[in-house]
Amino acid sequence: MSNPVEEFNAYRSKMNDKLLSNNNKVVKRIFNLDTNAFAAGALDVKTKELLGLVASTVLRCDDCVKYHLESSYNSGVSKEEVMETLSIATLIGGTIVIPHLRKAYEYWEILENNEG
């Protein structure tokens, strides 16, 4: 049976490698900026990932939502924290984000079940 988390990460990694192998300075700098922006600073990693989750949900980027859900999960975020974060995203984004809310909830369940 397929594993959606492994499939997502394998695809993401493969395509990131291809993009970065083109040696485009702008793309490399954006990737670097993204990595550094989510490092611990005045805000901890967990908080930054939840902020990324809100922004990604409001912008309706399902791949981004998956990425931030997994990073949040790996940072020790609880299901209650994720649901509260997604509720804020839905409030800010409006009903147009409800399909993305569904997908986010489904992916969180997959992350939880992968541990079991």
The first five atom37 places (N, CA, C, CB, O) and aatype in JSON, in Angstrom:
{
  "aatype": [12, 15, 2, 14, 19, 6, 6, 13, 2, 0, 18, 1, 15, 11, 12, 2, 3, 11, 10, 10, 15, 2, 2, 2, 11, 19, 19, 11, 1, 9, 13, 2, 10, 3, 16, 2, 0, 13, 0, 0, 7, 0, 10, 3, 19, 11, 16, 11, 6, 10, 10, 7, 10, 19, 0, 15, 16, 19, 10, 1, 4, 3, 3, 4, 19, 11, 18, 8, 10, 6, 15, 15, 18, 2, 15, 7, 19, 15, 11, 6, 6, 19, 12, 6, 16, 10, 15, 9, 0, 16, 10, 9, 7, 7, 16, 9, 19, 9, 14, 8, 10, 1, 11, 0, 18, 6, 18, 17, 6, 9, 10, 6, 2, 2, 6, 7],
  "atom_mask": [
    [1, 1, 1, 1, 1],
    [1, 1, 1, 1, 1],
    [1, 1, 1, 1, 1],
    [1, 1, 1, 1, 1],
    [1, 1, 1, 1, 1],
    [1, 1, 1, 1, 1],
    [1, 1, 1, 1, 1],
    [1, 1, 1, 1, 1],
    [1, 1, 1, 1, 1],
    [1, 1, 1, 1, 1],
    [1, 1, 1, 1, 1],
    [1, 1, 1, 1, 1],
    [1, 1, 1, 1, 1],
    [1, 1, 1, 1, 1],
    [1, 1, 1, 1, 1],
    [1, 1, 1, 1, 1],
    [1, 1, 1, 1, 1],
    [1, 1, 1, 1, 1],
    [1, 1, 1, 1, 1],
    [1, 1, 1, 1, 1],
    [1, 1, 1, 1, 1],
    [1, 1, 1, 1, 1],
    [1, 1, 1, 1, 1],
    [1, 1, 1, 1, 1],
    [1, 1, 1, 1, 1],
    [1, 1, 1, 1, 1],
    [1, 1, 1, 1, 1],
    [1, 1, 1, 1, 1],
    [1, 1, 1, 1, 1],
    [1, 1, 1, 1, 1],
    [1, 1, 1, 1, 1],
    [1, 1, 1, 1, 1],
    [1, 1, 1, 1, 1],
    [1, 1, 1, 1, 1],
    [1, 1, 1, 1, 1],
    [1, 1, 1, 1, 1],
    [1, 1, 1, 1, 1],
    [1, 1, 1, 1, 1],
    [1, 1, 1, 1, 1],
    [1, 1, 1, 1, 1],
    [1, 1, 1, 0, 1],
    [1, 1, 1, 1, 1],
    [1, 1, 1, 1, 1],
    [1, 1, 1, 1, 1],
    [1, 1, 1, 1, 1],
    [1, 1, 1, 1, 1],
    [1, 1, 1, 1, 1],
    [1, 1, 1, 1, 1],
    [1, 1, 1, 1, 1],
    [1, 1, 1, 1, 1],
    [1, 1, 1, 1, 1],
    [1, 1, 1, 0, 1],
    [1, 1, 1, 1, 1],
    [1, 1, 1, 1, 1],
    [1, 1, 1, 1, 1],
    [1, 1, 1, 1, 1],
    [1, 1, 1, 1, 1],
    [1, 1, 1, 1, 1],
    [1, 1, 1, 1, 1],
    [1, 1, 1, 1, 1],
    [1, 1, 1, 1, 1],
    [1, 1, 1, 1, 1],
    [1, 1, 1, 1, 1],
    [1, 1, 1, 1, 1],
    [1, 1, 1, 1, 1],
    [1, 1, 1, 1, 1],
    [1, 1, 1, 1, 1],
    [1, 1, 1, 1, 1],
    [1, 1, 1, 1, 1],
    [1, 1, 1, 1, 1],
    [1, 1, 1, 1, 1],
    [1, 1, 1, 1, 1],
    [1, 1, 1, 1, 1],
    [1, 1, 1, 1, 1],
    [1, 1, 1, 1, 1],
    [1, 1, 1, 0, 1],
    [1, 1, 1, 1, 1],
    [1, 1, 1, 1, 1],
    [1, 1, 1, 1, 1],
    [1, 1, 1, 1, 1],
    [1, 1, 1, 1, 1],
    [1, 1, 1, 1, 1],
    [1, 1, 1, 1, 1],
    [1, 1, 1, 1, 1],
    [1, 1, 1, 1, 1],
    [1, 1, 1, 1, 1],
    [1, 1, 1, 1, 1],
    [1, 1, 1, 1, 1],
    [1, 1, 1, 1, 1],
    [1, 1, 1, 1, 1],
    [1, 1, 1, 1, 1],
    [1, 1, 1, 1, 1],
    [1, 1, 1, 0, 1],
    [1, 1, 1, 0, 1],
    [1, 1, 1, 1, 1],
    [1, 1, 1, 1, 1],
    [1, 1, 1, 1, 1],
    [1, 1, 1, 1, 1],
    [1, 1, 1, 1, 1],
    [1, 1, 1, 1, 1],
    [1, 1, 1, 1, 1],
    [1, 1, 1, 1, 1],
    [1, 1, 1, 1, 1],
    [1, 1, 1, 1, 1],
    [1, 1, 1, 1, 1],
    [1, 1, 1, 1, 1],
    [1, 1, 1, 1, 1],
    [1, 1, 1, 1, 1],
    [1, 1, 1, 1, 1],
    [1, 1, 1, 1, 1],
    [1, 1, 1, 1, 1],
    [1, 1, 1, 1, 1],
    [1, 1, 1, 1, 1],
    [1, 1, 1, 1, 1],
    [1, 1, 1, 1, 1],
    [1, 1, 1, 0, 1]
  ],
  "atom_positions": [
    [[0.84, -1.18, 0.0], [0.0, 0.0, 0.0], [0.89, 1.25, 0.0], [-0.96, 0.0, 1.22], [1.95, 1.26, 0.62]],
    [[0.46, 2.27, -0.68], [1.26, 3.48, -0.8], [1.22, 4.31, 0.48], [0.78, 4.33, -1.98], [0.27, 4.22, 1.26]],
    [[2.25, 5.09, 0.69], [2.35, 5.96, 1.84], [2.38, 7.41, 1.34], [3.63, 5.62, 2.7], [3.38, 7.85, 0.78]],
    [[1.27, 8.15, 1.54], [1.19, 9.53, 1.01], [2.29, 10.45, 1.53], [-0.15, 10.12, 1.35], [2.73, 11.34, 0.81]],
    [[2.73, 10.27, 2.76], [3.79, 11.12, 3.32], [5.11, 10.84, 2.61], [3.93, 10.89, 4.84], [5.81, 11.77, 2.22]],
    [[5.44, 9.56, 2.46], [6.68, 9.2, 1.77], [6.64, 9.65, 0.31], [6.92, 7.69, 1.85], [7.64, 10.15, -0.22]],
    [[5.49, 9.47, -0.35], [5.36, 9.89, -1.75], [5.54, 11.4, -1.9], [4.0, 9.47, -2.31], [6.24, 11.86, -2.8]],
    [[4.9, 12.16, -1.01], [5.02, 13.62, -1.06], [6.47, 14.04, -0.85], [4.12, 14.27, 0.01], [6.99, 14.88, -1.59]],
    [[7.12, 13.48, 0.15], [8.5, 13.86, 0.45], [9.47, 13.43, -0.64], [8.93, 13.26, 1.78], [10.41, 14.16, -0.95]],
    [[9.25, 12.27, -1.23], [10.12, 11.8, -2.31], [9.99, 12.72, -3.53], [9.78, 10.34, -2.7], [10.99, 13.1, -4.14]],
    [[8.75, 13.05, -3.89], [8.54, 13.94, -5.03], [9.15, 15.32, -4.77], [7.03, 14.08, -5.34], [9.84, 15.87, -5.62]],
    [[8.88, 15.85, -3.59], [9.38, 17.18, -3.22], [10.91, 17.2, -3.28], [8.9, 17.58, -1.81], [11.5, 18.12, -3.84]],
    [[11.52, 16.19, -2.71], [12.98, 16.11, -2.69], [13.56, 15.99, -4.11], [13.44, 14.93, -1.84], [14.52, 16.67, -4.45]],
    [[12.96, 15.13, -4.91], [13.43, 14.93, -6.3], [13.34, 16.23, -7.09], [12.6, 13.82, -7.0], [14.28, 16.61, -7.79]],
    [[12.21, 16.9, -6.98], [12.02, 18.12, -7.75], [12.87, 19.28, -7.21], [10.55, 18.52, -7.75], [13.37, 20.09, -7.99]],
    [[13.04, 19.35, -5.9], [13.93, 20.38, -5.33], [15.35, 20.18, -5.84], [13.91, 20.33, -3.79], [16.03, 21.14, -6.21]],
    [[15.8, 18.92, -5.87], [17.15, 18.63, -6.39], [17.28, 19.08, -7.84], [17.46, 17.13, -6.27], [18.3, 19.67, -8.22]],
    [[16.27, 18.81, -8.64], [16.32, 19.21, -10.05], [16.34, 20.73, -10.18], [15.11, 18.63, -10.81], [17.12, 21.28, -10.96]],
    [[15.48, 21.39, -9.42], [15.44, 22.86, -9.48], [16.78, 23.47, -9.07], [14.33, 23.4, -8.59], [17.28, 24.38, -9.72]],
    [[17.34, 22.96, -7.98], [18.59, 23.53, -7.46], [19.79, 23.17, -8.34], [18.84, 23.05, -6.04], [20.79, 23.89, -8.34]],
    [[19.7, 22.08, -9.09], [20.82, 21.69, -9.94], [20.99, 22.61, -11.13], [20.64, 20.26, -10.43], [22.04, 22.59, -11.79]],
    [[20.0, 23.43, -11.43], [20.1, 24.37, -12.54], [20.94, 25.59, -12.18], [18.72, 24.82, -12.96], [21.2, 26.45, -13.03]],
    [[21.36, 25.66, -10.94], [22.26, 26.71, -10.48], [21.73, 28.12, -10.75], [23.61, 26.54, -11.14], [22.48, 29.01, -11.15]],
    [[20.44, 28.31, -10.53], [19.83, 29.62, -10.67], [19.97, 30.35, -9.34], [18.32, 29.5, -11.1], [19.45, 29.9, -8.32]],
    [[20.67, 31.47, -9.35], [20.97, 32.2, -8.13], [19.71, 32.64, -7.38], [21.83, 33.4, -8.45], [19.66, 32.56, -6.15]],
    [[18.7, 33.1, -8.11], [17.46, 33.58, -7.47], [16.75, 32.43, -6.76], [16.52, 34.23, -8.52], [16.34, 32.57, -5.61]],
    [[16.61, 31.29, -7.45], [15.93, 30.13, -6.85], [16.7, 29.66, -5.62], [15.81, 28.98, -7.88], [16.1, 29.39, -4.58]],
    [[18.03, 29.57, -5.73], [18.83, 29.13, -4.59], [18.69, 30.08, -3.41], [20.29, 29.01, -4.99], [18.63, 29.64, -2.26]],
    [[18.65, 31.36, -3.67], [18.51, 32.33, -2.59], [17.14, 32.27, -1.94], [18.78, 33.74, -3.1], [17.01, 32.44, -0.73]],
    [[16.1, 32.03, -2.74], [14.76, 31.89, -2.17], [14.7, 30.65, -1.28], [13.69, 31.8, -3.3], [14.15, 30.72, -0.18]],
    [[15.25, 29.53, -1.73], [15.28, 28.32, -0.91], [16.04, 28.58, 0.39], [15.94, 27.15, -1.69], [15.61, 28.15, 1.46]],
    [[17.17, 29.28, 0.3], [17.97, 29.58, 1.48], [17.21, 30.5, 2.43], [19.3, 30.23, 1.07], [17.23, 30.3, 3.64]],
    [[16.55, 31.5, 1.88], [15.76, 32.41, 2.7], [14.66, 31.66, 3.43], [15.16, 33.52, 1.83], [14.42, 31.9, 4.61]],
    [[13.99, 30.76, 2.73], [12.93, 29.95, 3.34], [13.48, 29.12, 4.5], [12.28, 29.04, 2.29], [12.89, 29.09, 5.57]],
    [[14.6, 28.47, 4.28], [15.23, 27.65, 5.33], [15.57, 28.51, 6.54], [16.49, 26.96, 4.8], [15.28, 28.12, 7.68]],
    [[16.17, 29.64, 6.31], [16.58, 30.51, 7.42], [15.4, 31.16, 8.12], [17.51, 31.58, 6.92], [15.44, 31.37, 9.34]],
    [[14.35, 31.48, 7.38], [13.18, 32.13, 7.98], [12.5, 31.22, 9.0], [12.19, 32.53, 6.9], [11.94, 31.71, 9.98]],
    [[12.55, 29.91, 8.79], [11.88, 28.98, 9.68], [12.79, 28.4, 10.76], [11.29, 27.86, 8.89], [12.39, 27.51, 11.5]],
    [[14.0, 28.91, 10.86], [14.91, 28.52, 11.95], [14.51, 29.25, 13.23], [16.4, 28.82, 11.58], [13.89, 30.32, 13.18]],
    [[14.86, 28.67, 14.35], [14.55, 29.3, 15.64], [15.19, 30.68, 15.72], [15.03, 28.41, 16.81], [16.33, 30.88, 15.3]],
    [[14.46, 31.6, 16.27], [14.93, 32.97, 16.48], [14.14, 33.56, 17.62], [0.0, 0.0, 0.0], [13.98, 32.91, 18.66]],
    [[13.63, 34.77, 17.45], [12.77, 35.36, 18.48], [11.52, 34.5, 18.65], [12.39, 36.82, 18.1], [10.96, 34.42, 19.74]],
    [[11.08, 33.86, 17.55], [9.99, 32.89, 17.61], [10.58, 31.49, 17.49], [8.93, 33.14, 16.48], [11.53, 31.27, 16.75]],
    [[10.0, 30.55, 18.23], [10.5, 29.18, 18.13], [10.0, 28.53, 16.83], [10.05, 28.34, 19.34], [9.1, 29.06, 16.17]],
    [[10.59, 27.4, 16.47], [10.28, 26.71, 15.22], [8.8, 26.32, 15.17], [11.16, 25.46, 15.05], [8.15, 26.47, 14.14]],
    [[8.29, 25.84, 16.28], [6.89, 25.41, 16.34], [5.94, 26.56, 15.96], [6.55, 24.88, 17.75], [5.02, 26.38, 15.17]],
    [[6.18, 27.72, 16.53], [5.35, 28.89, 16.23], [5.48, 29.29, 14.77], [5.74, 30.08, 17.14], [4.48, 29.6, 14.12]],
    [[6.7, 29.29, 14.26], [6.9, 29.67, 12.86], [6.21, 28.69, 11.91], [8.4, 29.73, 12.54], [5.65, 29.11, 10.9]],
    [[6.24, 27.41, 12.23], [5.56, 26.43, 11.38], [4.05, 26.63, 11.4], [5.91, 25.0, 11.83], [3.39, 26.49, 10.37]],
    [[3.5, 26.97, 12.55], [2.06, 27.23, 12.62], [1.7, 28.49, 11.85], [1.62, 27.36, 14.08], [0.64, 28.56, 11.23]],
    [[2.56, 29.49, 11.89], [2.34, 30.68, 11.07], [2.39, 30.33, 9.57], [3.38, 31.77, 11.4], [1.58, 30.81, 8.78]],
    [[3.35, 29.5, 9.21], [3.44, 29.03, 7.83], [2.2, 28.25, 7.42], [0.0, 0.0, 0.0], [1.75, 28.35, 6.28]],
    [[1.65, 27.48, 8.35], [0.44, 26.72, 8.08], [-0.74, 27.65, 7.82], [0.13, 25.78, 9.25], [-1.53, 27.4, 6.9]],
    [[-0.88, 28.7, 8.61], [-1.96, 29.67, 8.4], [-1.82, 30.32, 7.02], [-1.95, 30.75, 9.52], [-2.77, 30.36, 6.25]],
    [[-0.63, 30.82, 6.74], [-0.42, 31.5, 5.46], [-0.66, 30.55, 4.29], [1.01, 32.07, 5.38], [-1.29, 30.93, 3.3]],
    [[-0.18, 29.34, 4.38], [-0.34, 28.37, 3.3], [-1.8, 28.01, 3.08], [0.47, 27.12, 3.59], [-2.24, 27.83, 1.95]],
    [[-2.55, 27.89, 4.17], [-3.97, 27.57, 4.06], [-4.72, 28.73, 3.42], [-4.57, 27.24, 5.44], [-5.53, 28.53, 2.51]],
    [[-4.45, 29.94, 3.89], [-5.13, 31.11, 3.33], [-4.79, 31.28, 1.85], [-4.73, 32.39, 4.11], [-5.64, 31.67, 1.06]],
    [[-3.56, 30.97, 1.48], [-3.14, 31.07, 0.08], [-3.56, 29.86, -0.75], [-1.63, 31.24, 0.0], [-3.38, 29.84, -1.97]],
    [[-4.11, 28.86, -0.09], [-4.66, 27.66, -0.73], [-3.6, 26.85, -1.47], [-5.77, 28.06, -1.69], [-3.82, 26.39, -2.59]],
    [[-2.46, 26.7, -0.84], [-1.36, 25.91, -1.4], [-1.31, 24.56, -0.67], [0.01, 26.67, -1.28], [-0.72, 24.46, 0.4]],
    [[-1.92, 23.54, -1.26], [-1.99, 22.24, -0.6], [-0.62, 21.63, -0.32], [-2.8, 21.29, -1.43], [-0.41, 21.04, 0.74]],
    [[0.33, 21.77, -1.26], [1.68, 21.26, -1.01], [2.31, 21.98, 0.17], [2.56, 21.41, -2.25], [2.98, 21.36, 1.0]],
    [[2.11, 23.29, 0.24], [2.66, 24.07, 1.35], [2.02, 23.66, 2.68], [2.45, 25.58, 1.11], [2.7, 23.56, 3.7]],
    [[0.72, 23.42, 2.66], [0.01, 22.98, 3.85], [0.59, 21.65, 4.33], [-1.51, 22.84, 3.57], [0.86, 21.48, 5.52]],
    [[0.79, 20.71, 3.41], [1.37, 19.41, 3.78], [2.75, 19.59, 4.39], [1.46, 18.49, 2.55], [3.07, 18.99, 5.42]],
    [[3.56, 20.42, 3.76], [4.91, 20.66, 4.26], [4.87, 21.2, 5.69], [5.67, 21.64, 3.34], [5.58, 20.71, 6.57]],
    [[4.04, 22.22, 5.92], [3.99, 22.83, 7.26], [3.3, 21.93, 8.28], [3.27, 24.16, 7.19], [3.62, 21.98, 9.46]],
    [[2.36, 21.11, 7.84], [1.77, 20.13, 8.76], [2.83, 19.14, 9.23], [0.6, 19.39, 8.09], [2.94, 18.86, 10.42]],
    [[3.6, 18.61, 8.29], [4.63, 17.64, 8.67], [5.71, 18.29, 9.54], [5.26, 17.03, 7.42], [6.16, 17.69, 10.52]],
    [[6.12, 19.49, 9.18], [7.13, 20.18, 9.99], [6.57, 20.49, 11.38], [7.58, 21.49, 9.3], [7.29, 20.38, 12.38]],
    [[5.31, 20.86, 11.45], [4.66, 21.11, 12.75], [4.6, 19.83, 13.56], [3.24, 21.68, 12.56], [4.91, 19.82, 14.75]],
    [[4.2, 18.75, 12.91], [4.13, 17.45, 13.58], [5.49, 17.06, 14.15], [3.62, 16.36, 12.6], [5.6, 16.64, 15.3]],
    [[6.52, 17.22, 13.33], [7.88, 16.88, 13.77], [8.4, 17.82, 14.86], [8.83, 16.91, 12.59], [9.33, 17.48, 15.58]],
    [[7.79, 19.01, 14.97], [8.17, 19.97, 16.02], [7.39, 19.75, 17.31], [7.96, 21.39, 15.53], [7.57, 20.49, 18.28]],
    [[6.52, 18.74, 17.32], [5.79, 18.42, 18.54], [4.46, 19.13, 18.71], [0.0, 0.0, 0.0], [3.91, 19.18, 19.81]],
    [[3.92, 19.68, 17.63], [2.63, 20.35, 17.69], [1.54, 19.3, 17.93], [2.36, 21.16, 16.38], [1.58, 18.22, 17.34]],
    [[0.58, 19.62, 18.77], [-0.52, 18.71, 19.05], [-1.64, 18.89, 18.02], [-1.06, 18.94, 20.47], [-1.7, 19.89, 17.31]],
    [[-2.52, 17.91, 17.96], [-3.68, 18.0, 17.07], [-4.53, 19.2, 17.44], [-4.52, 16.7, 17.13], [-5.06, 19.88, 16.56]],
    [[-4.67, 19.48, 18.72], [-5.46, 20.62, 19.17], [-4.86, 21.94, 18.69], [-5.56, 20.63, 20.69], [-5.58, 22.85, 18.29]],
    [[-3.53, 22.04, 18.72], [-2.86, 23.24, 18.23], [-3.05, 23.4, 16.72], [-1.36, 23.19, 18.57], [-3.28, 24.51, 16.23]],
    [[-2.96, 22.3, 16.0], [-3.16, 22.34, 14.54], [-4.59, 22.77, 14.23], [-2.86, 20.97, 13.9], [-4.8, 23.62, 13.36]],
    [[-5.56, 22.19, 14.92], [-6.96, 22.52, 14.64], [-7.24, 23.98, 14.97], [-7.89, 21.6, 15.45], [-7.99, 24.65, 14.25]],
    [[-6.67, 24.49, 16.05], [-6.88, 25.91, 16.38], [-6.23, 26.8, 15.32], [-6.3, 26.23, 17.78], [-6.79, 27.82, 14.93]],
    [[-5.05, 26.4, 14.86], [-4.37, 27.15, 13.81], [-5.18, 27.13, 12.52], [-2.97, 26.57, 13.57], [-5.33, 28.16, 11.87]],
    [[-5.68, 25.96, 12.15], [-6.49, 25.85, 10.93], [-7.81, 26.61, 11.06], [-6.76, 24.39, 10.61], [-8.36, 27.09, 10.07]],
    [[-8.33, 26.71, 12.28], [-9.56, 27.48, 12.46], [-9.31, 28.96, 12.21], [-10.13, 27.27, 13.87], [-10.16, 29.66, 11.65]],
    [[-8.15, 29.45, 12.63], [-7.78, 30.85, 12.36], [-7.61, 31.05, 10.86], [-6.47, 31.24, 13.12], [-8.07, 32.05, 10.31]],
    [[-6.96, 30.1, 10.2], [-6.75, 30.2, 8.75], [-8.09, 30.22, 8.01], [-5.9, 29.02, 8.24], [-8.26, 30.97, 7.05]],
    [[-9.03, 29.42, 8.47], [-10.34, 29.38, 7.83], [-11.11, 30.67, 8.08], [-11.15, 28.18, 8.33], [-11.81, 31.17, 7.2]],
    [[-10.99, 31.2, 9.28], [-11.63, 32.49, 9.59], [-11.07, 33.59, 8.68], [-11.42, 32.87, 11.08], [-11.82, 34.36, 8.09]],
    [[-9.75, 33.65, 8.57], [-9.11, 34.69, 7.77], [-9.36, 34.46, 6.28], [-7.6, 34.72, 8.05], [-9.65, 35.41, 5.55]],
    [[-9.25, 33.22, 5.83], [-9.38, 32.91, 4.41], [-10.8, 32.81, 3.91], [0.0, 0.0, 0.0], [-11.05, 32.98, 2.72]],
    [[-11.73, 32.54, 4.8], [-13.13, 32.4, 4.4], [-13.46, 31.0, 3.93], [0.0, 0.0, 0.0], [-12.62, 30.09, 3.94]],
    [[-14.7, 30.84, 3.51], [-15.18, 29.51, 3.16], [-14.46, 28.91, 1.96], [-16.64, 29.57, 2.87], [-14.53, 27.69, 1.75]],
    [[-13.78, 29.71, 1.17], [-13.04, 29.19, 0.01], [-11.93, 28.24, 0.45], [-12.45, 30.36, -0.81], [-11.48, 27.42, -0.35]],
    [[-11.47, 28.34, 1.69], [-10.39, 27.46, 2.15], [-10.9, 26.15, 2.77], [-9.53, 28.19, 3.17], [-10.1, 25.29, 3.14]],
    [[-12.21, 25.99, 2.87], [-12.74, 24.77, 3.49], [-12.26, 23.5, 2.79], [-14.26, 24.81, 3.48], [-11.93, 22.53, 3.48]],
    [[-12.21, 23.44, 1.45], [-11.66, 22.23, 0.82], [-10.21, 21.95, 1.25], [-11.72, 22.35, -0.71], [-9.81, 20.79, 1.39]],
    [[-9.44, 23.0, 1.46], [-8.04, 22.85, 1.89], [-7.98, 22.45, 3.36], [-7.26, 24.15, 1.66], [-7.06, 21.74, 3.78]],
    [[-8.94, 22.9, 4.13], [-9.07, 22.49, 5.53], [-9.32, 20.98, 5.59], [-10.22, 23.26, 6.23], [-8.72, 20.29, 6.41]],
    [[-10.19, 20.48, 4.74], [-10.45, 19.04, 4.69], [-9.19, 18.26, 4.37], [-11.54, 18.73, 3.65], [-8.88, 17.26, 5.03]],
    [[-8.47, 18.71, 3.35], [-7.24, 18.02, 2.95], [-6.19, 18.08, 4.07], [-6.67, 18.64, 1.66], [-5.47, 17.12, 4.31]],
    [[-6.12, 19.22, 4.74], [-5.17, 19.38, 5.85], [-5.5, 18.41, 6.98], [-5.18, 20.82, 6.37], [-4.6, 17.77, 7.53]],
    [[-6.76, 18.31, 7.32], [-7.18, 17.4, 8.4], [-6.84, 15.95, 8.02], [-8.7, 17.55, 8.68], [-6.34, 15.18, 8.84]],
    [[-7.13, 15.6, 6.77], [-6.83, 14.25, 6.29], [-5.33, 13.96, 6.37], [-7.33, 14.07, 4.85], [-4.93, 12.88, 6.8]],
    [[-4.5, 14.92, 5.96], [-3.05, 14.72, 5.98], [-2.54, 14.62, 7.41], [-2.34, 15.86, 5.24], [-1.63, 13.84, 7.69]],
    [[-3.1, 15.41, 8.31], [-2.7, 15.31, 9.73], [-2.99, 13.91, 10.26], [-3.43, 16.37, 10.59], [-2.17, 13.33, 10.97]],
    [[-4.15, 13.38, 9.92], [-4.49, 12.01, 10.35], [-3.49, 11.0, 9.79], [-5.93, 11.65, 9.91], [-3.11, 10.06, 10.48]],
    [[-3.08, 11.2, 8.55], [-2.07, 10.32, 7.95], [-0.77, 10.41, 8.73], [-1.84, 10.69, 6.47], [-0.14, 9.39, 9.02]],
    [[-0.35, 11.61, 9.08], [0.87, 11.79, 9.86], [0.75, 11.07, 11.21], [1.16, 13.3, 10.09], [1.68, 10.37, 11.63]],
    [[-0.38, 11.22, 11.87], [-0.59, 10.55, 13.16], [-0.57, 9.03, 13.0], [-1.93, 11.0, 13.79], [0.02, 8.32, 13.82]],
    [[-1.2, 8.52, 11.95], [-1.28, 7.08, 11.75], [0.04, 6.46, 11.31], [-2.34, 6.78, 10.73], [0.27, 5.27, 11.54]],
    [[0.91, 7.26, 10.69], [2.23, 6.76, 10.3], [3.07, 6.41, 11.51], [2.96, 7.79, 9.45], [3.95, 5.56, 11.43]],
    [[2.79, 7.05, 12.64], [3.54, 6.76, 13.87], [3.04, 5.49, 14.53], [3.43, 7.93, 14.84], [3.8, 4.81, 15.22]],
    [[1.77, 5.18, 14.33], [1.14, 4.04, 15.01], [1.46, 2.76, 14.35], [0.0, 0.0, 0.0], [1.02, 1.7, 14.8]]
  ]
}
